[in-house]
Amino acid sequence: MNPIQLYMKTFSGLSRDVWAISLIYLVNRCGEMVIPFMSVYLTSQLGFTKVETGIVLFCFGIGALIGSNIGGYLTDSIGNFRVMALSLAGTGVAFIGILMFKTFFLLSAWMLLTAIFSSMFSPAAFSGVSKWGIPENKTRGYSLLRMAINLGVAIGPALGGFLAYGVGYHWLFIVDGITCFLALGVLFLVLRHRDGKHEPAQKMADEDRQSPFSDVKLILLLLFNLINMVAFFQILFAVPVYFKEVVLMDEILIGAFFTANGILVFLFEMPIVYLIERSKKYFPPMIGGAFLIGLGYLCLAIFDNPLVAICSYSLLIAIGEIINFPLIPSLAMRRANDKNQGKYMGVVSMMFAMAFTLAPISGLPVVEVIGFDAYWFVVAGLSTLSGCCLWLLKPSYDQ
C-alpha cells in the first residue's frame, strides 16, 4: 500500500454520523480562538497580574470540570443530540457575554459559567462516536473528532491573531459566539434524525450502570494521564505569554504557531492512529507520547536559539499529542458498556477538564516566582513522571 492509499484507507469505514459530529466539532473549534489568547488578553488588555490571570483561567477549568460531569450524566439521561445542542447554544451566549465583564471577580464567575456550557459538548460528542459508529473503528472515530478539533485549532488562532492584532480583542469573543451558533445550525441540519432516539438511563438495569468511579484501573489510567495533561496544557497558558514577553512575538505570530501545530496534528494523526489500531497495541504509544511531550518542553529550556527551540517544541509536542490523546478515550470506552458510555466519557472529559483547571494555576503563578527557564524543566519532569507511571500500569491492562 503506497502512502496515498494508506492515507485514504485511514478514513474508510467511518459512519455518516461520525463524520457529521466531526463537522460540527470543526465549526465549533474554529471559533475557539479565544482560549490561546485569553491569558494575553487578561494581562495586556485588562492589566491583570499573572496570578490573577491564573485564577481566572483556573475558574474556567473548574467550570470545565463541572460541565464535563454534567454533560456525561445528561448524555445518558436525555441523549447526545440534546446535550450537544444545549452546549452550543449556551456557549455562544456565554462567549459574547465575556465582553460585559472587566473586573476580576465578575469575570472569574462568568468564565466558570462559560466553561460549564462549553465542556458539556465533549462527552456527548465522543459518546456519540461510540454509539453511532462502527465498533472496530472507534479509535479512528475519536481520532477523526480530534482531527476536526485540530483543523479548527489550525484555523481559529490564525483568524484570532488577525482579529486581536488588527481590529481588537472584542471581535474574538463576538466571532467565537457566532461560530457556536453556526455549529448549532449544522447540528440541526445533519443530526436532527438523532433527536429523541434515546433510552433514558432510569429504565436500565442497575447492573448496567456501573459507576466509572468504581473502576480502579480506569481511575489510575486517567490520574497518570492527568499529570501529563497539566504539562501539555501549558501550551495554552504559559507558552503564549512566554512568546509575547520573552520571545517578543506579536499576536499574529502566536496565532501562526498554533496554526502550524494544528496542521501537523491534522495531517499525521489519522494515519498514525490507523497503524496503531491495526497493531492492537494501545498502551506503548500512549506512554511514548507522554515522554515526547516532556522532551518538547525540555527543548524550550535548553536551546538558546528561539527558532530552534520553538520548532523542536512544536514538532515533539504534536507527535506526543497524536500518539497519546486519542488512545485515552479508546482505552476508557473499552471498559464501558452500552448503558454507561456517557458517564465513562464524562469521566474522561473530567480528566481533561481537571488538567485544564490545574494547568493555569500551576503555570503562570509559578512562572512569576521561578521564571520561564526553570519552569520548562518542571513541566518536562511532569510529563516524564506521567510516562513512568503509565509504564508501571501497563501490565494491568494486558497490552
N, C-alpha and C positions, 0 to 999 in steps of 0.2 A: 504494500500500500504506500503510494507516494505521499509527500507531505500535504498536498492539496486534498487528496482523497481522505487522508486521516482527519484533516481539519473538518471537512464536510461530514464525515462519519460521526463526529462528536455531537452533531446537532440532530441526528436521526433518532426516531423513536420517541420523541417527546410529544406529549399530548397538546391539543389546541388550547386547553385551559391553562396549562403551564406556560405556554407562550403568552397567553393573554395576561396572566398575573405579572409576568416579566415586563411586558409592555407598560403596564400600569406603574410598576416599580420604577421603570426608566423615566417616565414622565414626572413622577414624584421626585426622584432623586436629582433630576436636572435642576429642580428648584431648591434643593437643599444646599444652595450655595452660601447660605448664611453661616453654617457651622464652622468652616475653616477660617472665616473672617471674624467670628464672634469675639474671640479674645483680642484681636487687633481693634475691633470696633469699641470694645469696652475700655481698653487702655488709651487709645489715641483719640477717640471721638468724645467719649463721656468722661475721660480723665480718671477712671478707676485705677486704683493701685493693683499690682499683680495679685495681692492677697484677696482683695475684693473681687477681682475678676475670677479667681479660682473658686470663690464661694458661690458666685452667680452661676458658674458652669457646674459646680457641684450640685446646686439646686436643680439644674436641668437634668443632671444624672439621676438624682433622687426621683424626679418625675418620670424619667425613662424606666426606672426600676419598678415604680408603681404601675405605670402604664403597661409594661410587659406582662405583669402578673394579671392585671385586669383583662388585657387582651386575650391571654390564654384561657381564662375561665369563661369569658364571654363567647369565645370561639366555640367551645364545647356546648354552650347554652343556647345561643341564638344563631350560630352559623358563621362561616368565614366571610361571606359576602357582606352581611350587615355590619360586621365589625370593621371591615376594610372601609366601607362607606362612611361609618361614623368617624373613623380615624381621619380620613382625608378631609371631611368637612370641618371637623374641629381644628385640625392643624392649619388649614387655610386661614380661618378666622384668627387663630392664635398668633401666627407669624406676622400678619399685618398689624395685629394689636400691639406688638412689641414697641412700635413707634410711639405709643402713647406714654411709655414709661421711661423716665430718665434717672430716677433715684434708685439707690442701691436696694432698699428693702422691697419696694414695689416691683422692680424688675426681677428680683430673685423669685418672688412669688409667682409672677406671670410666666417666667421661664419654666418653673416647675409644672404649671398647668399646661403649657405648650408641649412639654416633653411627654406628659401623660397621654395626650391625644396622639402625638406622633408615634409613640412606641407601641400603641395598640395594634398598629398595622402589621408589624413583623410576624408575630406568632400566627396571625390569621393567614398571612400570605404563605409562609413556609409550611404550615399545616395543610393549606390548600394544595400545594405541590404534592404532598404525600397522599392526600385523599383523591385528588383528581388526576394524578399522573400514573405512569406505569411503574409497578413496584421495583422492577430490576433497574430502573433508570432514576431512582430517587436522588442519588448523589449528583448526577448530572443535572437534574431538575433544580436542586439547590444551587448548583454552580451557575445555571442559566440565570437564576434570580440575582446572584452576586455579579454576574456579568452585566446584567442590566443596571444594577446599582453602580458598578464601576464605570460603565459608559456614562451614566448620569453624573458621576463624580468627575469624569473627564471633561464633560461639557459644562457643568454647573460652575465650578470655580473659575474657569476661564471667563465665563459671562459675568460671574460675580466680581472678579478682579476689575473687569472693564467698567461695570456699573459703579463700584466703590470708588475707583480712581477717576472715572470720567464724569459721572453725573451725581454721585453722592451715595452714602451708605443707605439712606432711607429706601432707595429703589431695590436694594437687596431684599428687604422684607416684603415690599409690595409684590415684586415678581415671584418671590417664593410662595406667597399666598395664592397668587393666580395659578401657578403650576399645580398646587394641590387641588384646586377646583377643576383644572383641566384633567388631572388624573382621575378625579371623581367622575367626570363625564365619560372618560374612557372605560371606567369600571362598569357603569351602567350600560354602555354601548356594547361591550364584548362579553360581559359575565352576568348579564341580567337573568339568564336562564338558570343560574345557580341560586338565585334568591328564593328562600322558602324551602329548599330541598335539604332539610336538616332534621335529624332525630335528636330531640332535646336530651340533655345529659341525665335528667331526673328519671327517664324511662329505662335507663340502663341498669343492668345488674351491678350490685356493689363490687363483685369480684373483678368487673371490667374497668373499675375506676380507681385503680391503684394510684396512689399519690406519688408523683415523681420524687418528692422529698424523702420518701422511704426507700428509694433506690440508692443504696450507698455507693455503688460503682459509678452511677451517673453523677452523683454529687461530687465525688472525688475527681472525675473527669473534668467537670465544669470548674471546680475550685482551682485545679492546677492550670487550666487554660486561662482562668481569670487573671492569674499573676502575669501571664504573657500579654493579655489584653490591656491591662493597665499600662504596660510599657508601650505597646503598639499605639494606643490612642493618644500618646503624646504628639503624634503626627498632626492632630487636630488642635492641640492646646499649646504646648511648649514650643513646638517646631515653628509654627507661623510667627510667633513673637521673636524667636531666635533669628529667623530670616529677616524680619523687619528691623530689629535693633542691633544685631551683631553683623550679619552679612550685608545689611543695608539694601535689601531688595524692596521694591515697591509692590503694591497690591497686584499689578498685572503680572509681574514675575512670580509672585507667590501663587497666583492662580494657574500660571503656566506649569509650575512644579506639580500641582495636584492633577492637572490635565495629563501631563506626561506619565505620572504614576498610574492614573486610572486607565490610560491607553495600554500600558504594559500588562496590567491585570486583565483588561478586556481581551487582548489578543491571545494571551497564553493560558488563561485559566481553564477553559473548556477542554483543549487538547490534553493538558497535563492531568486534569481530573478524569478524563476519559481513560487514559492509560492506567491511572491508579484504580479506577473502578474495574477495569479488566483484570488487574493483578489480584484484586480482592484483599489487598493488604493496605489497611487504612491508618493503622497506628504509627508505623515508622515515618511516613511522610509528615504526619502531624507533629511528631517530635522534632524532625528536622526543620520544620517551619519555624518553630519557636527559637531554635538556635540561630537560624538565619536572621530573624528579626533582631535578636540581640547583637549579632555581628554588624547589622546595619547601623545601629546606634553607636556601636564602637567606632565606626568609620567617622562619625561626626566629631568624635573626641580625639582621634589620633592623626587625622590628616589636616595639615595646615592650609593646604590649597582648598578654598571653599568649593570650587567647581568639582574637584576630585571627590571631596567629602560628600557633597550633595548627590552627585551621580552614583557613587557607590552605595550610599544610603538608599536612594530611590530604587535601585536595581535589587538590592538584597531584601529590602522590606517588602517589595512587590512579590518576589518569588516566595518569601516566607509566608506572606498572606495567602497566596494561591494554594500552597500545599498544607496549610493549617486550617484556615477558616471554614471551607466548605465541608470538611470531614467531621467537624464537631456536631452539627445538626444531624448528619448522616448516622454517626455512631449513636447519638441520643435516640433518634427515631427508631432504630433497630431494637431498642429496649421498650418501646411503647406498643400499645395495641390499638385497634381501630377506635376504641371508645375514649381514649385519653390522650390522643395525639396533640390536641390543643394545649392541654396542661403541660405536656412534655416540651412542646415548642415554646410555651410561655416561660418555662424554667430556663431553657436555653437562651431565650431573649433576655431574661432577667440577668443571666451571666454577662451578656454583652452590655446591658444597661448598668449593671453594678460596676463594670470596668469603666464605663463612661462616667459614672458617678465618682469613682475614686481617682481617675486619671487627672482631672483638673486640680483637685485639692492636694494631690501628691505631686503635682507638676510645678506650676508657676510659683506657688508659695515656697517650695523647696529651692527652686532656682534663685529666688530672692535672697536666700541665706548662703548657698554654696556656689552659685554661679553655674553657667551653662556647661563649661568644660567638665567639671566634676559630676554634674548631673547626668551627662550621657553615659558615664561609667556605671552609675547607679541603675539607670534604665536597662543597659545591656546586661547587668547582673540579674535583673528580674526575669528577663526572657530566658537567660541561661538556667536559672533556678527552675523555671517552668518546664523547660525541656528535660531536665534531670528528674523532676517529679513524675512527668509523664512516662519516662523510660522505666521508672520503678513500677508504675501502674500497669504497663503494657501486658505482663504475664496474666493478669486477672481478666483481660479481655480476649485472651487466646488468639491474638492476631499473629 
